[in-house]
Amino acid sequence: MEGPYPSKQVIEEAAKRIAPFVHHTPVLSSSSINTLHGMDLFFKCENFQKIGAFKYRGATNAVLSLSNEEKKNGVATHSSGNHAQAVALAAKINNIKAYIVMPETSSSVKINAVRGYGAEVILCAPNQQAREGTVDEIIKKTGATLIHPYNNYSIIAGQATAAKELIEEIKNLDIIMTPVGGGGLLSGSALSAHYFSPQTTVIAGEPANADDAYRSLQKGEIVPENPPSTIADGLLTSLGDKTFDIIKKHVKEIVTVSEEEIIAAMRLVWERMKIIIEPSSAVPLAAAIKSKERFKGKRIGIIISGGNVDLSKLPF
Amino acid sequence: MEGPYPSKQVIEEAAKRIAPFVHHTPVLSSSSINTLHGMDLFFKCENFQKIGAFKYRGATNAVLSLSNEEKKNGVATHSSGNHAQAVALAAKINNIKAYIVMPETSSSVKINAVRGYGAEVILCAPNQQAREGTVDEIIKKTGATLIHPYNNYSIIAGQATAAKELIEEIKNLDIIMTPVGGGGLLSGSALSAHYFSPQTTVIAGEPANADDAYRSLQKGEIVPENPPSTIADGLLTSLGDKTFDIIKKHVKEIVTVSEEEIIAAMRLVWERMKIIIEPSSAVPLAAAIKSKERFKGKRIGIIISGGNVDLSKLPF
């Protein structure tokens, strides 16, 4: 069952619960990128997390929070990629069955990785309705517990632990930036900043070609995603009511960026830092670079959400 | 002027001399690669070194060892890439002039990086003769000191410090592996193992398409490189007499690998470890994988020589 609203204590407990299972990822800096753009950037490298993305934090917290009764029937979810691998591995480690619904357009690297963790993969049409419908059917048939990729308090509390670690390691951050897709990482990071570093502002980056979160925050209510078209394939989903409520309260601003800006930021990190980040992870850096006049001299933590890319389909 | 033969004390002094200027790079492991191939691999990540390669160690040691008189006339060298950047940056930091001869086939990324460090770049035909001839001319004209990319004891002592750090951090290594091109990294690593961890065997990986070191070691004398044709563009050069003498004495074996094996090893590191390594760096890993039956269960340190790749020309 899903846990309670992520209070300070709930996030602290999630951090303790998942600590034996997740990597405490490093925070890296690049003096050449800092000099180039006039900001002090601190990259929390969740691309080095297990399964190559922060999603393993939320999935681990959600799976470990299940009752024994629930564990018997397994877990189910839908995901375009990283959450799928995260749930599959978290389930495998706990010896429970996982049913993963993936859009048939997912990269073969991601589908194979999920199967490699022993999960059952069910492919569906690449839209929200087909994904949710297929998961509902599976749950009816198997009694599995749904682990929603983001609109779930146990997931949000798990994702919050990345920003919590960043705050503990790097003092006096002016800003924390994350990408926003469904809003799990953003809402969790915003709560961690609120509880553990209240003077830090939280700002998201979002692809202009998938800007539902930007428009939702402007309008004050959830605006559904237009058919998104972005290289940042982790950010195709729409906000949920739980993530949006937190984002409305605790996120100051969403900065939208073009595809060209995303690719340039991704390339900058690959070339200067020699680490592999996926396009979604380049979105908050692109947003910081776009805002560099305003952000001049600021200490900015950026959560690098993941490093799972299909090397056969690079944008360079 | 070039320093003395790299004794234990000379390497210890080089380590102290360059310590304030170079990164103490991390040693990373990948449980998934270890499981996949049945070895315990420890990667010394010189791709995170300044200028993105171990070459900065040797260049820094050579530049810092110059007399004040020599510093006035500047330094000159020829290099297909990383050594060029290394000498350029080491010279810049010491406020001395650098003349860098580069083959006209060098990647634009590398040429621009060298110019970015304020060095004067002189392009020449892509062969050893043209490179050496052009450098000779420059030295005659300017009085600059030659910093040979590998056949130079100050360079060898500097490169030796990477293996020294690896040995200090990871105890009881059975094997240390490096790539071999001109032999600077290999000879330095072999000396560090000999002095600081004599029970550790040193083995090199070399592209079969540029196997002069393999053939030289077989024959007991330097065999010139056939026109090399390999993606491992850091390994196109031939051994020098100084590096060969050390390699003959202290290197047990050279394992040659195909282009396909190099690309597969490179891709494995990119996908599983989320770090960017250049093709030359994948050569010792490819050699370890090729030898995995023999190396089963061994503790193997691999020096990841660099991470400078032209992202527009990837082999995936």
HADDOCK unambig.tbl for C-alpha pairs under 7 A between the chains (distance, minus, plus):
assign (segid A and resid 47 and name CA) (segid B and resid 274 and name CA) 6.81 0.50 0.50
assign (segid A and resid 48 and name CA) (segid B and resid 274 and name CA) 6.76 0.50 0.50
assign (segid A and resid 274 and name CA) (segid B and resid 47 and name CA) 6.78 0.50 0.50
assign (segid A and resid 274 and name CA) (segid B and resid 48 and name CA) 6.75 0.50 0.50
assign (segid A and resid 274 and name CA) (segid B and resid 275 and name CA) 5.90 0.50 0.50
assign (segid A and resid 274 and name CA) (segid B and resid 276 and name CA) 4.79 0.50 0.50
assign (segid A and resid 274 and name CA) (segid B and resid 307 and name CA) 6.09 0.50 0.50
assign (segid A and resid 275 and name CA) (segid B and resid 274 and name CA) 5.89 0.50 0.50
assign (segid A and resid 275 and name CA) (segid B and resid 275 and name CA) 4.33 0.50 0.50
assign (segid A and resid 275 and name CA) (segid B and resid 276 and name CA) 5.45 0.50 0.50
assign (segid A and resid 276 and name CA) (segid B and resid 274 and name CA) 4.80 0.50 0.50
assign (segid A and resid 276 and name CA) (segid B and resid 275 and name CA) 5.46 0.50 0.50
assign (segid A and resid 276 and name CA) (segid B and resid 276 and name CA) 6.41 0.50 0.50
assign (segid A and resid 307 and name CA) (segid B and resid 274 and name CA) 6.10 0.50 0.50
assign (segid A and resid 311 and name CA) (segid B and resid 316 and name CA) 6.24 0.50 0.50
assign (segid A and resid 312 and name CA) (segid B and resid 316 and name CA) 5.47 0.50 0.50
assign (segid A and resid 316 and name CA) (segid B and resid 311 and name CA) 6.21 0.50 0.50
assign (segid A and resid 316 and name CA) (segid B and resid 312 and name CA) 5.43 0.50 0.50
